[in-house]
């Protein structure tokens, strides 16, 4: 279920931590060298879960979380890669994120993910590729319809 600003205010309460601060705290935990691998996995999974709701997109851009997720595709820990792929798959529902990822070399990273034996990684990589293709096809149709050059 997608959130509204009203529902976020109600859940946060008068003394609660706002969404931006909470996400910033998660990033700080993730990047801390003293954070254990298991905790880093949990944090990247939490960050990826926030990517399902478009109300969080502005925070992802402001805090560069979309880039953090992309960077994790080079991680040697396959669970971190798997969780990051899930977040990217959620973000790719939004065209600007698709464009960002295409401009920042995601295709090579996705092809490497398709070569793994981990089914969840393959499925997320395929879901991302489908969304990238769908957004690209919609862009091409728009250009053809408006006689724009590609």
C-alpha positions in Angstrom: 0.0 0.0 0.0 1.3 3.4 -0.9 1.6 6.1 1.7 0.3 9.6 1.9 1.9 12.5 3.7 -1.0 12.4 6.2 -0.4 8.8 7.0 3.3 9.4 7.4 2.6 12.2 9.9 0.2 10.0 11.8 2.6 7.1 12.0 5.6 9.3 13.0 3.8 11.2 15.7 4.8 14.4 17.4 8.0 12.9 18.9 8.9 10.4 16.2 11.8 10.5 13.7 10.9 11.9 10.3 11.5 9.7 7.3 14.5 11.7 6.0 16.3 11.4 9.3 15.5 7.7 9.6 16.8 7.0 6.1 19.9 9.1 6.8 20.5 7.1 10.0 20.3 3.8 8.1 22.8 5.1 5.5 25.2 6.1 8.3 24.8 2.6 9.9 25.4 0.9 6.6 28.6 2.9 5.8 30.1 2.6 9.2 33.2 0.4 9.1 32.3 -1.1 12.5 28.9 -2.4 11.3 28.8 -6.2 11.1 28.1 -7.9 7.8 24.8 -9.3 9.1 23.7 -5.9 10.2 24.7 -4.3 6.9 22.5 -6.9 5.2 19.6 -5.9 7.4 20.1 -2.2 6.7 20.4 -2.6 2.9 17.2 -4.8 3.1 15.4 -2.0 5.1 16.6 0.7 2.6 15.4 -1.4 -0.3 12.0 -1.9 1.3 11.5 1.9 1.4 11.9 1.9 -2.4 8.5 0.3 -3.0 6.6 3.5 -2.1 6.8 6.5 -4.5 6.4 8.8 -1.5 10.0 7.9 -0.6 11.5 8.7 -4.0 12.4 12.3 -3.1 14.3 11.0 -0.1 16.2 8.5 -2.2 17.3 11.3 -4.6 18.2 13.7 -1.8 20.2 11.1 0.1 21.6 9.3 -3.0 20.2 6.0 -1.8 19.6 5.0 -5.5 23.3 5.3 -6.1 24.1 3.4 -2.9 22.0 0.5 -4.1 23.7 0.5 -7.5 27.1 0.5 -5.8 26.2 -2.6 -3.9 25.9 -4.6 -7.1 29.7 -4.8 -7.0 29.7 -6.2 -3.4 31.2 -9.6 -2.8 28.4 -10.4 -0.3 25.7 -11.9 -2.5 22.9 -11.3 0.0 23.7 -7.6 -0.1 23.6 -7.7 -3.9 20.3 -9.5 -3.7 18.7 -7.0 -1.4 20.1 -4.0 -3.4 18.6 -5.6 -6.6 15.2 -5.7 -4.9 15.4 -2.0 -4.1 16.5 -1.1 -7.6 13.7 -3.2 -9.1 11.2 -1.2 -7.0 12.7 2.1 -8.0 12.7 1.2 -11.7 8.9 1.6 -11.7 9.8 5.3 -12.0 11.2 6.5 -15.3 13.8 9.0 -13.9 15.4 6.1 -11.9 15.5 4.0 -15.0 17.2 6.7 -16.9 19.7 7.3 -14.1 20.6 3.6 -13.9 21.0 3.3 -17.6 23.3 6.3 -17.6 25.3 4.8 -14.8 26.1 1.4 -16.2 23.6 -0.9 -14.7 23.3 -3.2 -17.7 26.8 -4.7 -17.2 26.1 -5.3 -13.6 22.7 -6.9 -14.4 24.3 -9.3 -16.8 26.7 -10.4 -14.1 23.8 -11.0 -11.8 22.1 -13.2 -14.4 25.1 -15.5 -14.4 24.7 -16.3 -10.7 23.1 -19.5 -9.3 21.0 -17.4 -6.9 17.4 -17.5 -8.3 16.3 -14.4 -6.4 19.1 -12.4 -8.0 18.2 -13.6 -11.4 14.6 -12.8 -11.0 15.3 -9.3 -9.7 17.8 -8.7 -12.5 15.2 -9.8 -15.1 12.5 -7.6 -13.5 14.8 -4.6 -13.7 15.6 -5.4 -17.4 11.9 -5.6 -18.2 11.2 -2.3 -16.5 14.1 -0.6 -18.3 13.0 -2.0 -21.6 9.4 -1.0 -21.0 10.4 2.6 -20.1 12.6 2.8 -23.1 9.9 1.6 -25.4 7.4 4.2 -24.0 10.1 6.9 -24.6 10.6 5.8 -28.2 6.8 5.7 -28.8 6.5 9.2 -27.4 9.3 10.4 -29.7 7.8 8.8 -32.8 4.3 10.2 -31.9 5.8 13.8 -31.5 8.3 13.5 -34.4 11.1 14.0 -31.9 14.6 12.7 -32.6 15.9 10.0 -30.3 
